[in-house]
Amino acid sequence: MSNPFLDEAERDDLVRRLMAARRAVRDAKGSVDLAAQAAAHKAVDKVKRELGERGPVWWDDGSPDLNRHMAKNTPYAEWYAEIVGLRPGGR
């Protein structure tokens, strides 16, 4: 989720930049230029951080940051177990 405090024009610009960076990743994967691939991935990461999708949290509601935690190790463990149990094969 992007930072909702970004104004619309800034968010639109960042999304355009993100899409361009993702296209650069796609194009670089078709080449053997490892430097181009690394630069493209770095550009995606930079814009995602500016959007608030990566990096420090932008909210301050007192909720814990549960990103990068397995669901089974969070307060959502029971809910997640139910959802997994509903899937064919239990996975």
C-alpha positions in Angstrom: 0.0 0.0 0.0 1.3 3.4 -0.9 1.5 6.2 1.6 -2.0 7.8 1.6 -0.4 11.1 2.6 1.2 11.6 -0.8 -0.7 14.2 -2.9 -2.3 12.9 -6.1 0.2 14.6 -8.5 3.2 13.2 -6.6 1.7 9.7 -6.3 0.9 9.7 -10.1 4.4 10.8 -10.9 5.9 8.0 -8.7 3.6 5.4 -10.2 4.7 6.4 -13.7 8.3 6.2 -12.6 7.7 2.8 -11.1 6.1 1.4 -14.2 9.1 2.7 -16.3 11.5 1.1 -13.8 9.6 -2.2 -14.0 9.7 -2.1 -17.8 13.5 -1.5 -17.5 13.7 -4.6 -15.4 11.8 -6.6 -18.0 14.0 -5.3 -20.8 17.2 -5.8 -18.8 16.3 -9.5 -18.1 16.4 -10.1 -21.8 20.1 -9.1 -22.0 23.3 -10.3 -20.5 24.1 -6.8 -19.1 24.2 -7.5 -15.3 24.8 -3.9 -14.6 21.7 -2.8 -16.4 19.7 -5.5 -14.5 21.1 -4.2 -11.2 20.4 -0.6 -12.1 16.8 -1.4 -13.1 16.1 -3.3 -9.8 17.7 -0.4 -7.9 15.4 2.1 -9.6 12.3 0.0 -8.7 13.4 -0.2 -5.1 14.0 3.6 -5.0 10.6 4.5 -6.3 8.8 1.9 -4.0 10.6 3.5 -1.1 9.4 6.9 -2.2 5.9 5.5 -2.5 6.1 4.2 1.1 5.8 0.6 0.0 9.2 -0.3 1.3 11.4 1.2 4.0 10.3 2.8 7.3 6.7 2.7 8.1 4.8 5.9 7.4 1.9 5.3 9.7 1.9 6.2 13.4 -1.3 4.5 14.7 0.7 2.5 17.3 0.1 -0.8 15.5 3.1 -3.1 15.3 4.8 -3.4 12.0 4.2 -7.0 11.0 5.7 -6.9 7.6 8.3 -9.6 7.0 6.7 -11.8 9.6 5.1 -15.2 8.9 1.4 -15.0 9.5 1.6 -18.0 11.9 3.9 -15.8 14.1 1.5 -12.9 14.4 -1.9 -12.1 16.0 -3.4 -13.3 12.7 -2.2 -16.9 13.2 -5.7 -18.4 13.9 -7.3 -16.6 11.0 -4.4 -17.7 8.7 -4.7 -21.3 9.8 -8.4 -21.3 8.9 -7.8 -19.8 5.5 -5.0 -22.4 4.8 -7.3 -25.2 5.9 -9.9 -24.1 3.3 -7.5 -24.5 0.4 -7.4 -27.7 -1.5 -4.6 -29.8 0.0 -4.5 -27.6 3.0 -1.7 -25.4 1.6 
